[in-house]
């Protein structure tokens, strides 16, 4: 399906991309703590909202 060169490139890309993302996150961690305080609570509410929509849809369609 994929050639060996494509697989090597994909593996190399994933590794380098992951390392760069970790480096960038660690570099900005102090800014994240200051400006994004409380964002986990918003993410939790959003996930609960999506789950509620799916549950309501299951009851209405069934």
N, CA, C and O of each residue as an XYZ file, in Angstrom:
248
protein
N       0.819     -1.176      0.000
C       0.000      0.000      0.000
C       0.873      1.254      0.000
O       0.710      2.123     -0.856
N       1.785      1.349      0.944
C       2.727      2.465      0.981
C       4.119      1.922      0.706
O       4.437      0.787      1.061
N       4.940      2.737      0.075
C       6.318      2.311     -0.150
C       7.107      2.473      1.149
O       6.669      3.146      2.083
N       8.263      1.849      1.184
C       9.074      1.930      2.402
C       9.545      3.369      2.648
O       9.672      3.786      3.799
N       9.801      4.120      1.588
C      10.207      5.514      1.737
C       9.097      6.360      2.358
O       9.359      7.230      3.189
N       7.850      6.095      1.947
C       6.728      6.839      2.514
C       6.545      6.507      3.988
O       6.260      7.399      4.786
N       6.701      5.251      4.361
C       6.571      4.865      5.766
C       7.674      5.476      6.624
O       7.421      5.922      7.743
N       8.888      5.496      6.101
C      10.001      6.102      6.835
C       9.753      7.592      7.010
O       9.974      8.133      8.093
N       9.288      8.269      5.942
C       8.987      9.689      6.042
C       7.888      9.945      7.068
O       8.004     10.867      7.875
N       6.822      9.143      7.048
C       5.718      9.325      7.991
C       6.203      9.141      9.422
O       5.857      9.937     10.295
N       6.986      8.123      9.673
C       7.518      7.887     11.013
C       8.412      9.046     11.459
O       8.293      9.529     12.585
N       9.296      9.486     10.581
C      10.176     10.605     10.885
C       9.361     11.871     11.165
O       9.648     12.595     12.118
N       8.352     12.137     10.339
C       7.508     13.319     10.514
C       6.787     13.289     11.849
O       6.751     14.301     12.550
N       6.212     12.151     12.218
C       5.478     12.031     13.480
C       6.402     12.281     14.664
O       6.037     12.991     15.601
N       7.588     11.704     14.627
C       8.538     11.870     15.728
C       8.973     13.330     15.850
O       8.955     13.890     16.946
N       9.360     13.947     14.742
C       9.831     15.339     14.780
C       8.699     16.279     15.183
O       8.905     17.189     15.986
N       7.518     16.067     14.638
C       6.370     16.912     14.977
C       6.047     16.827     16.463
O       5.785     17.847     17.100
N       6.063     15.621     17.019
C       5.777     15.430     18.442
C       6.817     16.129     19.310
O       6.470     16.775     20.299
N       8.077     16.003     18.949
C       9.146     16.653     19.720
C       8.992     18.169     19.676
O       9.150     18.834     20.699
N       8.684     18.723     18.504
C       8.515     20.172     18.378
C       7.317     20.650     19.184
O       7.390     21.700     19.823
N       6.221     19.908     19.170
C       5.034     20.301     19.925
C       5.304     20.264     21.433
O       4.862     21.155     22.158
N       6.018     19.252     21.905
C       6.364     19.173     23.326
C       7.266     20.343     23.710
O       7.071     20.955     24.761
N       8.238     20.653     22.878
C       9.134     21.779     23.152
C       8.357     23.098     23.208
O       8.571     23.905     24.112
N       7.463     23.316     22.250
C       6.689     24.560     22.219
C       5.770     24.657     23.429
O       5.621     25.736     24.003
N       5.158     23.554     23.821
C       4.268     23.580     24.977
C       5.047     23.891     26.253
O       4.607     24.707     27.063
N       6.183     23.257     26.436
C       6.980     23.496     27.644
C       7.495     24.938     27.691
O       7.621     25.527     28.764
N       7.787     25.490     26.524
C       8.274     26.858     26.459
C       7.183     27.849     26.892
O       7.487     28.872     27.506
N       5.927     27.553     26.578
C       4.815     28.462     26.866
C       3.986     28.046     28.071
O       2.889     28.572     28.260
N       4.461     27.135     28.882
C       3.633     26.597     29.970
C       3.238     27.677     30.984
O       2.135     27.628     31.529
N       4.110     28.642     31.243
C       3.755     29.711     32.187
C       2.640     30.598     31.642
O       1.769     31.038     32.393
N       2.667     30.858     30.340
C       1.599     31.643     29.731
C       0.273     30.880     29.769
O      -0.782     31.470     29.998
N       0.334     29.581     29.544
C      -0.879     28.766     29.588
C      -1.517     28.811     30.975
O      -2.736     28.924     31.103
N      -0.696     28.724     31.993
C      -1.223     28.750     33.356
C      -1.877     30.091     33.675
O      -2.862     30.141     34.411
N      -1.341     31.166     33.131
C      -1.876     32.491     33.431
C      -3.144     32.804     32.624
O      -4.133     33.273     33.187
N      -3.121     32.551     31.325
C      -4.214     32.994     30.460
C      -5.329     31.972     30.278
O      -6.444     32.351     29.919
N      -5.070     30.707     30.512
C      -6.076     29.675     30.271
C      -6.550     29.018     31.556
O      -6.917     27.843     31.562
N      -6.542     29.781     32.645
C      -7.009     29.272     33.926
C      -8.510     29.003     33.827
O      -9.259     29.876     33.390
N      -8.958     27.824     34.220
C     -10.368     27.476     34.171
C     -10.815     26.862     32.857
O     -11.998     26.565     32.694
N      -9.911     26.665     31.927
C     -10.310     26.132     30.621
C     -10.717     24.658     30.713
O     -11.522     24.201     29.902
N     -10.190     23.915     31.666
C     -10.599     22.516     31.816
C     -12.059     22.406     32.233
O     -12.758     21.482     31.819
N     -12.514     23.338     33.044
C     -13.920     23.353     33.457
C     -14.824     23.591     32.254
O     -15.872     22.958     32.128
N     -14.424     24.498     31.373
C     -15.205     24.778     30.163
C     -15.211     23.560     29.253
O     -16.249     23.236     28.676
N     -14.083     22.880     29.110
C     -14.015     21.666     28.300
C     -14.933     20.595     28.869
O     -15.630     19.918     28.113
N     -14.946     20.431     30.179
C     -15.813     19.443     30.820
C     -17.282     19.747     30.554
O     -18.053     18.844     30.227
N     -17.676     21.013     30.693
C     -19.070     21.400     30.442
C     -19.432     21.153     28.976
O     -20.535     20.690     28.686
N     -18.537     21.449     28.068
C     -18.772     21.221     26.644
C     -18.981     19.733     26.349
O     -19.888     19.369     25.600
N     -18.141     18.874     26.938
C     -18.272     17.429     26.724
C     -19.587     16.920     27.302
O     -20.264     16.106     26.673
N     -19.957     17.388     28.487
C     -21.234     16.988     29.088
C     -22.390     17.441     28.201
O     -23.356     16.698     28.030
N     -22.310     18.632     27.642
C     -23.350     19.150     26.749
C     -23.495     18.263     25.505
O     -24.614     17.932     25.112
N     -22.390     17.885     24.895
C     -22.431     17.027     23.711
C     -23.025     15.662     24.062
O     -23.834     15.127     23.303
N     -22.631     15.097     25.202
C     -23.190     13.809     25.632
C     -24.688     13.940     25.869
O     -25.452     13.045     25.506
N     -25.118     15.045     26.474
C     -26.551     15.260     26.708
C     -27.308     15.338     25.392
O     -28.402     14.784     25.284
N     -26.761     16.001     24.402
C     -27.415     16.081     23.096
C     -27.555     14.696     22.479
O     -28.606     14.372     21.928
N     -26.508     13.872     22.562
C     -26.564     12.531     22.000
C     -27.611     11.685     22.725
O     -28.370     10.960     22.082
N     -27.661     11.771     24.047
C     -28.639     10.998     24.828
C     -30.052     11.444     24.487
O     -30.931     10.601     24.304
N     -30.292     12.746     24.398
C     -31.620     13.243     24.051
C     -32.016     12.781     22.652
O     -33.171     12.421     22.427
N     -31.093     12.787     21.729
C     -31.378     12.328     20.376
C     -31.752     10.849     20.374
O     -32.668     10.445     19.659
N     -31.063     10.053     21.153
C     -31.371      8.619     21.224
C     -32.789      8.395     21.729
O     -33.483      7.514     21.223
N     -33.242      9.177     22.725
C     -34.593      9.028     23.269
C     -35.653      9.511     22.293
O     -36.723      8.908     22.204
N     -35.382     10.582     21.561
C     -36.366     11.130     20.638
C     -36.511     10.254     19.390
O     -37.626     10.042     18.915
N     -35.414      9.752     18.864
C     -35.447      8.951     17.640
C     -36.009      7.568     17.912
O     -36.709      7.020     17.060
N     -35.730      6.989     19.062
C     -36.167      5.616     19.344
C     -37.639      5.494     19.522
O     -38.142      4.397     19.764
